[in-house]
Amino acid sequence: MTPKLQIPPEMEEYRDARWRREATRQVETALDAERFIEQVGFAACLTDSRRPGPSLYVAVCGRRDAVMPRNVQKDPEASLTWTLKDELVKRGKVYYAKLARGKAMFLSARMIPYFHAVWGVRRSDEKRRLSKDAQAILRVLRSEWEMSTGDLRDESGVQDRKAFTTALDELQAAMIVAPSEVFYQPKFTYIWTLGVGRHPDALRRRVSRDVALREIARAFLAGAGMTFPGELARVTGLSRPDAGRGNRALVAEGYATSPAAGVYQLTAMPPATPSAAS
């Protein structure tokens, strides 16, 4: 059995401050959440302490040992996280969707071009890379711009629920389609739209894959202080070779050092708690 990774105490404290795993810096409002996501660059939505990386749920809890309860409907911290997620989707200042490997993730505006360079599908490649069901859904959204889940399923002709969900997840992972609002009455539904309608400049900006890998690695290392074998890949959905390329690029420019194989650390550790302006 592989021994559990032991993160040095000083690195855990650094992550506590950067990822808001402290009771004095909990996320309580949508504005808090947007500032948190802008600071870390990208964050999961409802992951807990059993998964590495920044998480909105953990930041709402304000503690590093936060664990999602089984009965989330009655848990105030899980409920607040869900409410904040809905508010952030509606406000549209950060990007939210199911991205690589189906991970529900928030991206700050500055990180959108880098994630898109790795996982996005350009319009010229859609017929080659997207499934027929995904293309059918996309044709409807390009015509109507916004549509609820049920209406989109009917209009696209993808009536099978499993096939429809799979195609919608495919379009989210390709950073083409994203939710723009959620309604609970008269029944629960997301409203879906084209990502480029909300973040046109970021999604149209061309970035090389190598630059994208480096900047994704930079954003994670800035918050983690030190990363360990497989950690960046697990958090972002990158392959381990791509994660390694990104981290090694940081070493090449002097931003990071590599004290052991697969381990990367900031060359100059900044103060754990960011300034109010950051």
C-alpha atoms as a printed R data frame, in Angstrom:
    type eleno elety resid chain resno       x      y       z
1   ATOM     1    CA   MET     A     1   0.000  0.000   0.000
2   ATOM     2    CA   THR     A     2   1.318  3.446  -0.907
3   ATOM     3    CA   PRO     A     3   1.955  5.500   2.264
4   ATOM     4    CA   LYS     A     4  -0.212  8.580   2.703
5   ATOM     5    CA   LEU     A     5   1.498 11.762   1.557
6   ATOM     6    CA   GLN     A     6   2.750 13.847   4.477
7   ATOM     7    CA   ILE     A     7   2.731 17.551   3.646
8   ATOM     8    CA   PRO     A     8   5.180 19.560   5.797
9   ATOM     9    CA   PRO     A     9   3.369 21.538   8.535
10  ATOM    10    CA   GLU     A    10   4.643 24.882   7.223
11  ATOM    11    CA   MET     A    11   3.181 24.078   3.791
12  ATOM    12    CA   GLU     A    12  -0.160 23.128   5.310
13  ATOM    13    CA   GLU     A    13  -0.215 26.492   7.084
14  ATOM    14    CA   TYR     A    14   0.667 28.258   3.842
15  ATOM    15    CA   ARG     A    15  -2.196 26.457   2.082
16  ATOM    16    CA   ASP     A    16  -4.549 27.281   4.956
17  ATOM    17    CA   ALA     A    17  -4.026 30.972   4.294
18  ATOM    18    CA   ARG     A    18  -3.979 30.816   0.490
19  ATOM    19    CA   TRP     A    19  -6.968 28.490   0.153
20  ATOM    20    CA   ARG     A    20  -8.928 30.156   2.972
21  ATOM    21    CA   ARG     A    21  -8.900 27.130   5.232
22  ATOM    22    CA   GLU     A    22  -9.007 29.486   8.219
23  ATOM    23    CA   ALA     A    23 -12.001 30.556  10.300
24  ATOM    24    CA   THR     A    24 -10.951 34.216  10.092
25  ATOM    25    CA   ARG     A    25 -11.035 34.253   6.268
26  ATOM    26    CA   GLN     A    26 -14.083 32.158   5.401
27  ATOM    27    CA   VAL     A    27 -15.999 32.804   2.194
28  ATOM    28    CA   GLU     A    28 -19.461 34.081   3.084
29  ATOM    29    CA   THR     A    29 -20.745 36.040   0.078
30  ATOM    30    CA   ALA     A    30 -20.641 35.841  -3.707
31  ATOM    31    CA   LEU     A    31 -18.155 38.732  -3.729
32  ATOM    32    CA   ASP     A    32 -15.938 36.822  -1.286
33  ATOM    33    CA   ALA     A    33 -16.160 33.789  -3.562
34  ATOM    34    CA   GLU     A    34 -15.222 35.779  -6.673
35  ATOM    35    CA   ARG     A    35 -12.216 37.286  -4.896
36  ATOM    36    CA   PHE     A    36 -11.159 33.833  -3.699
37  ATOM    37    CA   ILE     A    37 -11.371 32.368  -7.217
38  ATOM    38    CA   GLU     A    38  -9.497 35.327  -8.691
39  ATOM    39    CA   GLN     A    39  -6.738 34.849  -6.117
40  ATOM    40    CA   VAL     A    40  -6.286 31.085  -6.609
41  ATOM    41    CA   GLY     A    41  -7.014 31.076 -10.364
42  ATOM    42    CA   PHE     A    42  -9.185 27.964 -10.294
43  ATOM    43    CA   ALA     A    43 -11.083 26.041  -7.637
44  ATOM    44    CA   ALA     A    44 -13.326 23.031  -7.294
45  ATOM    45    CA   CYS     A    45 -16.881 23.583  -6.152
46  ATOM    46    CA   LEU     A    46 -17.920 20.897  -3.654
47  ATOM    47    CA   THR     A    47 -14.780 18.851  -2.994
48  ATOM    48    CA   ASP     A    48 -13.647 18.490   0.614
49  ATOM    49    CA   SER     A    49 -10.415 17.770   2.476
50  ATOM    50    CA   ARG     A    50 -10.188 14.302   0.947
51  ATOM    51    CA   ARG     A    51  -9.268 15.896  -2.397
52  ATOM    52    CA   PRO     A    52  -6.279 18.206  -2.893
53  ATOM    53    CA   GLY     A    53  -6.499 21.743  -4.195
54  ATOM    54    CA   PRO     A    54  -8.530 24.884  -3.530
55  ATOM    55    CA   SER     A    55 -12.248 24.322  -3.011
56  ATOM    56    CA   LEU     A    56 -15.165 26.703  -2.556
57  ATOM    57    CA   TYR     A    57 -16.765 24.340  -0.037
58  ATOM    58    CA   VAL     A    58 -13.604 24.161   2.088
59  ATOM    59    CA   ALA     A    59 -13.251 27.959   1.895
60  ATOM    60    CA   VAL     A    60 -16.850 28.320   3.099
61  ATOM    61    CA   CYS     A    61 -16.098 25.956   6.002
62  ATOM    62    CA   GLY     A    62 -12.860 27.761   6.836
63  ATOM    63    CA   ARG     A    63 -10.978 24.672   8.027
64  ATOM    64    CA   ARG     A    64  -8.571 22.211   6.412
65  ATOM    65    CA   ASP     A    65 -10.335 19.079   7.728
66  ATOM    66    CA   ALA     A    66 -13.755 19.894   6.232
67  ATOM    67    CA   VAL     A    67 -15.625 16.766   5.105
68  ATOM    68    CA   MET     A    68 -18.862 16.859   3.137
69  ATOM    69    CA   PRO     A    69 -21.640 15.226   5.221
70  ATOM    70    CA   ARG     A    70 -23.864 12.540   3.758
71  ATOM    71    CA   ASN     A    71 -27.013 14.601   4.275
72  ATOM    72    CA   VAL     A    72 -25.934 17.726   2.418
73  ATOM    73    CA   GLN     A    73 -29.467 19.173   2.269
74  ATOM    74    CA   LYS     A    74 -29.454 19.845   6.008
75  ATOM    75    CA   ASP     A    75 -25.842 20.981   6.272
76  ATOM    76    CA   PRO     A    76 -25.553 24.808   6.436
77  ATOM    77    CA   GLU     A    77 -22.045 24.931   4.931
78  ATOM    78    CA   ALA     A    78 -22.927 22.685   1.993
79  ATOM    79    CA   SER     A    79 -26.149 24.649   1.450
80  ATOM    80    CA   LEU     A    80 -24.299 27.971   1.455
81  ATOM    81    CA   THR     A    81 -21.738 26.627  -1.011
82  ATOM    82    CA   TRP     A    82 -24.534 25.498  -3.332
83  ATOM    83    CA   THR     A    83 -26.270 28.880  -3.029
84  ATOM    84    CA   LEU     A    84 -23.015 30.719  -3.769
85  ATOM    85    CA   LYS     A    85 -22.425 28.484  -6.786
86  ATOM    86    CA   ASP     A    86 -25.829 29.477  -8.169
87  ATOM    87    CA   GLU     A    87 -25.105 33.166  -7.548
88  ATOM    88    CA   LEU     A    88 -21.716 32.958  -9.252
89  ATOM    89    CA   VAL     A    89 -23.245 31.238 -12.275
90  ATOM    90    CA   LYS     A    90 -25.834 34.005 -12.583
91  ATOM    91    CA   ARG     A    91 -23.309 36.853 -12.070
92  ATOM    92    CA   GLY     A    92 -21.046 35.427 -14.786
93  ATOM    93    CA   LYS     A    93 -17.816 37.038 -13.619
94  ATOM    94    CA   VAL     A    94 -16.065 33.682 -13.236
95  ATOM    95    CA   TYR     A    95 -16.318 30.651 -15.500
96  ATOM    96    CA   TYR     A    96 -18.143 27.599 -14.144
97  ATOM    97    CA   ALA     A    97 -18.697 24.260 -15.843
98  ATOM    98    CA   LYS     A    98 -17.853 20.577 -15.726
99  ATOM    99    CA   LEU     A    99 -14.382 20.590 -17.217
100 ATOM   100    CA   ALA     A   100 -11.754 17.863 -17.664
101 ATOM   101    CA   ARG     A   101 -12.815 14.438 -16.334
102 ATOM   102    CA   GLY     A   102 -16.185 15.870 -15.351
103 ATOM   103    CA   LYS     A   103 -14.749 18.086 -12.609
104 ATOM   104    CA   ALA     A   104 -17.082 20.958 -11.675
105 ATOM   105    CA   MET     A   105 -14.673 23.881 -11.493
106 ATOM   106    CA   PHE     A   106 -14.529 27.652 -11.278
107 ATOM   107    CA   LEU     A   107 -11.990 29.589 -13.355
108 ATOM   108    CA   SER     A   108 -10.965 33.201 -12.914
109 ATOM   109    CA   ALA     A   109 -11.056 35.298 -16.076
110 ATOM   110    CA   ARG     A   110  -7.244 35.265 -16.339
111 ATOM   111    CA   MET     A   111  -7.138 31.445 -16.370
112 ATOM   112    CA   ILE     A   112  -9.803 30.869 -19.046
113 ATOM   113    CA   PRO     A   113  -7.408 31.162 -22.037
114 ATOM   114    CA   TYR     A   114  -5.009 28.627 -20.510
115 ATOM   115    CA   PHE     A   115  -7.636 25.999 -19.754
116 ATOM   116    CA   HIS     A   116  -9.158 26.566 -23.184
117 ATOM   117    CA   ALA     A   117  -5.776 26.088 -24.874
118 ATOM   118    CA   VAL     A   118  -5.529 22.631 -23.287
119 ATOM   119    CA   TRP     A   119  -9.128 21.382 -23.364
120 ATOM   120    CA   GLY     A   120 -11.082 23.724 -25.628
121 ATOM   121    CA   VAL     A   121 -12.385 22.733 -29.045
122 ATOM   122    CA   ARG     A   122 -12.137 25.349 -31.800
123 ATOM   123    CA   ARG     A   123 -15.110 25.825 -34.120
124 ATOM   124    CA   SER     A   124 -13.101 24.544 -37.079
125 ATOM   125    CA   ASP     A   125 -12.537 21.255 -35.219
126 ATOM   126    CA   GLU     A   126 -16.081 20.674 -33.976
127 ATOM   127    CA   LYS     A   127 -17.218 18.275 -36.707
128 ATOM   128    CA   ARG     A   128 -14.131 16.151 -36.218
129 ATOM   129    CA   ARG     A   129 -13.990 16.144 -32.424
130 ATOM   130    CA   LEU     A   130 -17.585 16.421 -31.193
131 ATOM   131    CA   SER     A   131 -20.136 13.628 -31.161
132 ATOM   132    CA   LYS     A   132 -23.266 13.866 -33.308
133 ATOM   133    CA   ASP     A   133 -25.419 14.444 -30.212
134 ATOM   134    CA   ALA     A   134 -23.154 17.259 -29.027
135 ATOM   135    CA   GLN     A   135 -23.282 18.875 -32.465
136 ATOM   136    CA   ALA     A   136 -27.087 18.672 -32.468
137 ATOM   137    CA   ILE     A   137 -27.294 20.439 -29.104
138 ATOM   138    CA   LEU     A   138 -24.790 23.047 -30.223
139 ATOM   139    CA   ARG     A   139 -26.753 23.859 -33.390
140 ATOM   140    CA   VAL     A   140 -29.800 24.680 -31.271
141 ATOM   141    CA   LEU     A   141 -27.858 26.864 -28.831
142 ATOM   142    CA   ARG     A   142 -26.181 28.762 -31.664
143 ATOM   143    CA   SER     A   143 -29.654 29.547 -32.963
144 ATOM   144    CA   GLU     A   144 -31.425 30.299 -29.670
145 ATOM   145    CA   TRP     A   145 -28.432 31.416 -27.536
146 ATOM   146    CA   GLU     A   146 -30.013 30.375 -24.211
147 ATOM   147    CA   MET     A   147 -32.305 27.475 -23.365
148 ATOM   148    CA   SER     A   148 -33.433 25.392 -20.409
149 ATOM   149    CA   THR     A   149 -32.402 21.760 -20.096
150 ATOM   150    CA   GLY     A   150 -35.787 20.307 -21.047
151 ATOM   151    CA   ASP     A   151 -36.333 22.616 -24.010
152 ATOM   152    CA   LEU     A   152 -32.814 22.010 -25.257
153 ATOM   153    CA   ARG     A   153 -33.316 18.254 -25.121
154 ATOM   154    CA   ASP     A   154 -36.567 18.545 -27.081
155 ATOM   155    CA   GLU     A   155 -35.267 20.965 -29.688
156 ATOM   156    CA   SER     A   156 -32.013 19.065 -30.267
157 ATOM   157    CA   GLY     A   157 -33.806 15.758 -30.760
158 ATOM   158    CA   VAL     A   158 -31.493 14.026 -28.266
159 ATOM   159    CA   GLN     A   159 -34.336 12.541 -26.259
160 ATOM   160    CA   ASP     A   160 -32.445  9.849 -24.381
161 ATOM   161    CA   ARG     A   161 -31.551 11.428 -21.014
162 ATOM   162    CA   LYS     A   162 -28.257  9.612 -20.607
163 ATOM   163    CA   ALA     A   163 -27.131 10.449 -24.149
164 ATOM   164    CA   PHE     A   164 -28.217 14.073 -23.691
165 ATOM   165    CA   THR     A   165 -26.322 14.432 -20.393
166 ATOM   166    CA   THR     A   166 -23.220 12.851 -21.900
167 ATOM   167    CA   ALA     A   167 -23.324 15.237 -24.868
168 ATOM   168    CA   LEU     A   168 -23.870 18.257 -22.634
169 ATOM   169    CA   ASP     A   169 -20.923 17.215 -20.461
170 ATOM   170    CA   GLU     A   170 -18.865 16.875 -23.650
171 ATOM   171    CA   LEU     A   171 -19.715 20.444 -24.653
172 ATOM   172    CA   GLN     A   172 -18.860 21.731 -21.183
173 ATOM   173    CA   ALA     A   173 -15.514 19.921 -21.162
174 ATOM   174    CA   ALA     A   174 -14.774 21.457 -24.581
175 ATOM   175    CA   MET     A   175 -15.481 24.905 -23.048
176 ATOM   176    CA   ILE     A   176 -18.178 25.645 -25.611
177 ATOM   177    CA   VAL     A   177 -21.325 25.498 -23.452
178 ATOM   178    CA   ALA     A   178 -21.795 26.544 -19.829
179 ATOM   179    CA   PRO     A   179 -24.708 27.143 -17.444
180 ATOM   180    CA   SER     A   180 -25.819 30.758 -17.132
181 ATOM   181    CA   GLU     A   181 -28.552 30.478 -14.496
182 ATOM   182    CA   VAL     A   182 -30.418 27.938 -12.401
183 ATOM   183    CA   PHE     A   183 -34.100 27.849 -11.457
184 ATOM   184    CA   TYR     A   184 -35.823 25.739  -8.813
185 ATOM   185    CA   GLN     A   185 -39.441 26.687  -9.562
186 ATOM   186    CA   PRO     A   186 -41.697 25.452 -11.068
187 ATOM   187    CA   LYS     A   187 -39.062 22.714 -11.445
188 ATOM   188    CA   PHE     A   188 -35.306 22.509 -11.211
189 ATOM   189    CA   THR     A   189 -33.450 23.389 -14.408
190 ATOM   190    CA   TYR     A   190 -30.273 24.981 -15.641
191 ATOM   191    CA   ILE     A   191 -30.275 27.569 -18.398
192 ATOM   192    CA   TRP     A   192 -27.522 26.806 -20.898
193 ATOM   193    CA   THR     A   193 -25.639 29.248 -23.087
194 ATOM   194    CA   LEU     A   194 -22.489 29.582 -25.183
195 ATOM   195    CA   GLY     A   195 -19.392 30.273 -23.130
196 ATOM   196    CA   VAL     A   196 -18.106 32.743 -25.711
197 ATOM   197    CA   GLY     A   197 -21.145 34.932 -25.087
198 ATOM   198    CA   ARG     A   198 -20.027 35.528 -21.506
199 ATOM   199    CA   HIS     A   199 -16.252 35.528 -21.906
200 ATOM   200    CA   PRO     A   200 -15.609 36.437 -25.556
201 ATOM   201    CA   ASP     A   201 -12.130 37.907 -25.214
202 ATOM   202    CA   ALA     A   202 -10.783 35.169 -22.952
203 ATOM   203    CA   LEU     A   203 -12.113 32.324 -25.095
204 ATOM   204    CA   ARG     A   204 -10.875 33.876 -28.346
205 ATOM   205    CA   ARG     A   205  -7.381 34.602 -27.051
206 ATOM   206    CA   ARG     A   206  -4.801 32.275 -28.621
207 ATOM   207    CA   VAL     A   207  -2.290 30.721 -26.244
208 ATOM   208    CA   SER     A   208   0.218 27.974 -26.969
209 ATOM   209    CA   ARG     A   209  -0.196 24.688 -25.140
210 ATOM   210    CA   ASP     A   210   3.218 25.005 -23.472
211 ATOM   211    CA   VAL     A   211   2.376 28.455 -22.113
212 ATOM   212    CA   ALA     A   212  -0.997 27.165 -20.909
213 ATOM   213    CA   LEU     A   213   0.553 24.236 -19.040
214 ATOM   214    CA   ARG     A   214   3.093 26.536 -17.411
215 ATOM   215    CA   GLU     A   215   0.475 29.046 -16.263
216 ATOM   216    CA   ILE     A   216  -1.871 26.378 -14.905
217 ATOM   217    CA   ALA     A   217   1.061 24.935 -12.963
218 ATOM   218    CA   ARG     A   218   1.995 28.440 -11.759
219 ATOM   219    CA   ALA     A   219  -1.488 29.160 -10.439
220 ATOM   220    CA   PHE     A   220  -1.559 25.915  -8.477
221 ATOM   221    CA   LEU     A   221   1.976 26.221  -7.098
222 ATOM   222    CA   ALA     A   222   1.335 29.820  -6.014
223 ATOM   223    CA   GLY     A   223  -1.429 28.573  -3.738
224 ATOM   224    CA   ALA     A   224   0.085 25.247  -2.721
225 ATOM   225    CA   GLY     A   225   3.643 26.416  -2.015
226 ATOM   226    CA   MET     A   226   4.897 22.928  -2.810
227 ATOM   227    CA   THR     A   227   3.417 20.223  -5.053
228 ATOM   228    CA   PHE     A   228   3.949 16.486  -4.918
229 ATOM   229    CA   PRO     A   229   3.912 13.684  -7.515
230 ATOM   230    CA   GLY     A   230   0.531 13.486  -9.251
231 ATOM   231    CA   GLU     A   231  -1.034 16.345  -7.265
232 ATOM   232    CA   LEU     A   232  -1.375 18.896 -10.076
233 ATOM   233    CA   ALA     A   233  -2.763 16.239 -12.427
234 ATOM   234    CA   ARG     A   234  -5.321 15.128  -9.858
235 ATOM   235    CA   VAL     A   235  -6.515 18.664  -9.142
236 ATOM   236    CA   THR     A   236  -6.797 19.892 -12.730
237 ATOM   237    CA   GLY     A   237  -7.439 16.793 -14.836
238 ATOM   238    CA   LEU     A   238  -4.150 17.215 -16.723
239 ATOM   239    CA   SER     A   239  -2.251 14.087 -17.666
240 ATOM   240    CA   ARG     A   240   0.788 13.509 -15.478
241 ATOM   241    CA   PRO     A   241   3.206 14.120 -18.376
242 ATOM   242    CA   ASP     A   242   1.505 17.469 -19.120
243 ATOM   243    CA   ALA     A   243   1.540 18.413 -15.442
244 ATOM   244    CA   GLY     A   244   5.245 17.617 -15.357
245 ATOM   245    CA   ARG     A   245   5.870 19.788 -18.416
246 ATOM   246    CA   GLY     A   246   4.137 22.714 -16.757
247 ATOM   247    CA   ASN     A   247   6.070 22.327 -13.515
248 ATOM   248    CA   ARG     A   248   9.416 21.880 -15.246
249 ATOM   249    CA   ALA     A   249   8.798 25.095 -17.203
250 ATOM   250    CA   LEU     A   250   8.502 26.913 -13.863
251 ATOM   251    CA   VAL     A   251  11.838 25.460 -12.785
252 ATOM   252    CA   ALA     A   252  13.426 26.565 -16.075
253 ATOM   253    CA   GLU     A   253  12.397 30.186 -15.500
254 ATOM   254    CA   GLY     A   254  13.491 30.132 -11.864
255 ATOM   255    CA   TYR     A   255   9.980 30.422 -10.396
256 ATOM   256    CA   ALA     A   256  10.248 26.978  -8.777
257 ATOM   257    CA   THR     A   257  12.823 24.456  -7.624
258 ATOM   258    CA   SER     A   258  12.604 20.665  -7.692
259 ATOM   259    CA   PRO     A   259  14.139 19.228  -4.506
260 ATOM   260    CA   ALA     A   260  13.100 15.662  -5.440
261 ATOM   261    CA   ALA     A   261  11.631 13.808  -8.401
262 ATOM   262    CA   GLY     A   262   8.081 15.022  -8.997
263 ATOM   263    CA   VAL     A   263   8.283 17.576  -6.165
264 ATOM   264    CA   TYR     A   264   8.215 21.305  -6.930
265 ATOM   265    CA   GLN     A   265   8.477 24.247  -4.564
266 ATOM   266    CA   LEU     A   266   8.279 28.003  -4.935
267 ATOM   267    CA   THR     A   267  11.756 29.476  -5.186
268 ATOM   268    CA   ALA     A   268  10.764 32.472  -3.065
269 ATOM   269    CA   MET     A   269   7.927 31.861  -0.653
270 ATOM   270    CA   PRO     A   270   5.703 34.956  -0.389
271 ATOM   271    CA   PRO     A   271   3.780 35.779   2.806
272 ATOM   272    CA   ALA     A   272   1.123 33.123   3.415
273 ATOM   273    CA   THR     A   273  -1.685 35.659   3.739
274 ATOM   274    CA   PRO     A   274  -2.197 37.745   0.559
275 ATOM   275    CA   SER     A   275  -2.501 41.482   0.894
276 ATOM   276    CA   ALA     A   276  -5.927 43.078   0.743
277 ATOM   277    CA   ALA     A   277  -5.232 44.266  -2.778
278 ATOM   278    CA   SER     A   278  -4.444 40.780  -4.097
